[in-house]
Amino acid sequence: MTTLNIQKLKTDFPLVNKLIALEEISWFNPNITSLEEALPYVGLGEKNIEDASQRLSRFAPYLVEAFPETAAMKGIIESEVFEIEKMKESLEQQFSTPILGRLMLKKDSHLPISGSIKARGGIYEVLTHAEKLAIEAGLLNESDDYSKLMSDDFKQFFSQYSIAVGSTGNLGMSIGIMSAKLGFSVSVHMSADAREWKKNTLRSHGVNVVEYEQDYGVAVEQGRKEAEKDPMCFFIDDENSQTLFLGYSVAGERLKKQFEEKNILVNDEHPLFVYLPCGVGGGPGGVAFGLKMAFGDNVHCIFAEPTHSPCMLLGVHTGLHDEISVQDIGIDNITAADGLAVGRASGFVGRAMERLLDGYYTMTDEAMYLQLGLLNKQEGIKLEPSALAGMMGAIVVSKDQQYQDRMKFDDAKMKNATHLVWATGGGMVPELEMNSYLEKSGIK
Ligand SMILES: *Cc1c(COP(=O)(O)O)cnc(C)c1O
């Protein structure tokens, strides 16, 4: 790795000074291209998403039995999407800014099994690994009814193998719960910021929780090292995994179907803006990829990060990607938004997706708590702090005339717009913990 010249970086990229000052900022990338031009850089396509979608369908009969809460959806792990009109009014008032178009919420916060967006990628990667092992051992065919994986024989088979992952909390929750259910021996390496209740929940599922005093990067590195020592152990690499990424990407076609059912148009005259909280990047990156494949150039994805952990904005804006961390420029990576406390972004996601993302913005923890309280008050929906990072997006876009002009979004188009806040976590937060979040928000 080359040594960074921070002084030069600040001169070349003045925005870095604002990041260092922990200001709330936004940056709309002038170098976005069409999907067609950008696709070769992603290295994945329609076929890969289709493959992921079919794999999830094969596992649906198993999931119905293993997790009865998925039965209503026939074993397909998917969340609701709906309009949040009262919250829109609240945002308009708070920021004295009209939001043209409708404001909606995608409730990945309440996905079954693990209560966060990680129920997409994390669970998908565990299922992919399990399927591969079972097929290679001659125990499973793609045409089988996968509910046979419930049997003791399969649990016995998977118990010879182990799975490891490093996590700030939610990824560990979905990989831990899913792996343990199948019968794997599973270790979750948790960073210091991971909440106690998440560790306890995992332990109650029989997951081996390894705790670290340091941040996410260290937990991942230690997890990787442990796994390398054991040939039967599979390490799930949150920073580079294409499998995780594809698990998230299936959300695109699913949302398209949900919008069709609700008669919500997305086309040249009806833009869709999607606001995605970003940690290492796999979740929002995979979802954004799926959205682009489903809606083409009419969907505009914007990533949201805490002011204390703006790793993706920093990596993409400077072009250094995973060769720079927020700590390198003196930012502490300490935030109440657990899933987002990541100092160094995924190089894979940043390089694959930079041409397809409209923009990035940062938000303070205080602002996330405030919106957490307001969303509860206005709509009766309870989320964890990180999941509120997307809530400012419609304001950021509505205020940025330069971005709107460059993209040729006139008022007529904006009035037709759908602004979608991707709510990424909170469904499993214990009541006491949630009450303390609400307390912090100051909203009664
Ligand atoms: C993990 C997570 C994210 C972001 O996903 P990454 O893949 O880390 O970028 C956002 N919100 C919540 C609640 C999460 O747990």
The ligand as a Tripos MOL2 file, in Angstrom:
@<TRIPOS>MOLECULE
LIG
   15    15     1     0     0
SMALL
NO_CHARGES

@<TRIPOS>ATOM
      1 C1        -25.2160   -3.7990    7.4600 C.3       1 LIG1
      2 C2        -26.1920   -2.7420    7.5710 C.ar      1 LIG1
      3 C3        -26.2390   -1.7040    6.6420 C.ar      1 LIG1
      4 C4        -25.2770   -1.5270    5.5010 C.3       1 LIG1
      5 O1        -24.8620   -2.6810    4.8110 O.3       1 LIG1
      6 P1        -23.3530   -2.8360    4.3480 P.3       1 LIG1
      7 O2        -23.3420   -4.0470    3.5390 O.co2     1 LIG1
      8 O3        -22.5050   -2.9500    5.5680 O.co2     1 LIG1
      9 O4        -23.0170   -1.5890    3.6040 O.co2     1 LIG1
     10 C5        -27.2080   -0.7380    6.8220 C.ar      1 LIG1
     11 N1        -28.0750   -0.7880    7.8510 N.ar      1 LIG1
     12 C6        -28.0600   -1.7800    8.7410 C.ar      1 LIG1
     13 C7        -29.0620   -1.7810    9.8590 C.3       1 LIG1
     14 C8        -27.1230   -2.7870    8.6360 C.ar      1 LIG1
     15 O5        -27.1020   -3.7500    9.5430 O.3       1 LIG1
@<TRIPOS>BOND
     1     1     2 1
     2     2     3 ar
     3     2    14 ar
     4     3     4 1
     5     3    10 ar
     6     4     5 1
     7     5     6 1
     8     6     7 2
     9     6     8 1
    10     6     9 1
    11    10    11 ar
    12    11    12 ar
    13    12    13 1
    14    12    14 ar
    15    14    15 1
@<TRIPOS>SUBSTRUCTURE
     1 LIG1         1 GROUP 0 **** ****
